[in-house]
Amino acid sequence: MSSANDIIQELRELNSTLVDAPRTMPYEVPAGYFDALAGMVVNAVKIDIQQEPVLHLPIVMPYEVPDGYFEHLAANVLATINEPVLSQIKEPTYIVPEGYFDNLPEMMIAKAREAEAPKQTKAIQLPVWKTIRWAAAAILLLGVGFGLFRYLGNVPTATPQAQLAMLPKDSISQYVEMHIDEFEMDAIAATLEAGDVGALTEKLSEKEIEDYLNENDWDETTMNL
């Protein structure tokens, strides 16, 4: 059995519809087709590259831009913005001198060296004439004070009676009232005369005298003595 018959037999066993199909090929290939296939493909690609794309776009752009539009775009945008914040922007607060940053390293090094260098103390000298004037004023004050001390020291001191006469009567009365208990009755009686006692007692009433005697625990025996 040939191979073709074996295939037909198997298709029949499988009940396939291919058993009745004709054996002739439905498509025919020209002679030498596959030999020239590679060259044909390369030529077709070259032709496709040279031709325009399938999507045919117009050469003229649909939108036109004025000349210099993009060069002045930033300035035009800022000019058309209407914001209060932009109108309130002021000039920079701090201005840096020209060449400041160029000389900044040298300036910092110089400042560091000045800080490391020991500071020299300056001696403040007072003028000579001012010192002499202060010394003369001090000597003059000492001389005046010494003269006043000698002058006042030679003044004779007043007697006790004269010093007592210079005191106000109110001060004497206040002192006696505060120190009456320290005085001795005999000394007080010796300095007073009978007429003085009578003149003082005339101003006192009998009731005031009795009240005083009762307060000091005086009795008739003491009075008779």
SULDAGI-V330139 format. One record per run of one state. SS is the DSSP state (2 for helix, 1 for strand, 0 for the rest). FROM is the first residue (numbers start at 1). TO is the last residue. If there is no record, write none. Layout:
ss:SS from:FROM to:TO
ss:SS from:FROM to:TO
This chain:
ss:0 from:1 to:2
ss:2 from:3 to:13
ss:0 from:14 to:16
ss:2 from:17 to:20
ss:0 from:21 to:36
ss:2 from:37 to:50
ss:0 from:51 to:72
ss:2 from:73 to:80
ss:0 from:81 to:83
ss:2 from:84 to:87
ss:0 from:88 to:99
ss:2 from:100 to:116
ss:0 from:117 to:127
ss:2 from:128 to:153
ss:0 from:154 to:159
ss:2 from:160 to:165
ss:0 from:166 to:168
ss:2 from:169 to:178
ss:0 from:179 to:179
ss:2 from:180 to:182
ss:0 from:183 to:184
ss:2 from:185 to:191
ss:0 from:192 to:193
ss:2 from:194 to:201
ss:0 from:202 to:205
ss:2 from:206 to:215
ss:0 from:216 to:219
ss:2 from:220 to:224
ss:0 from:225 to:225
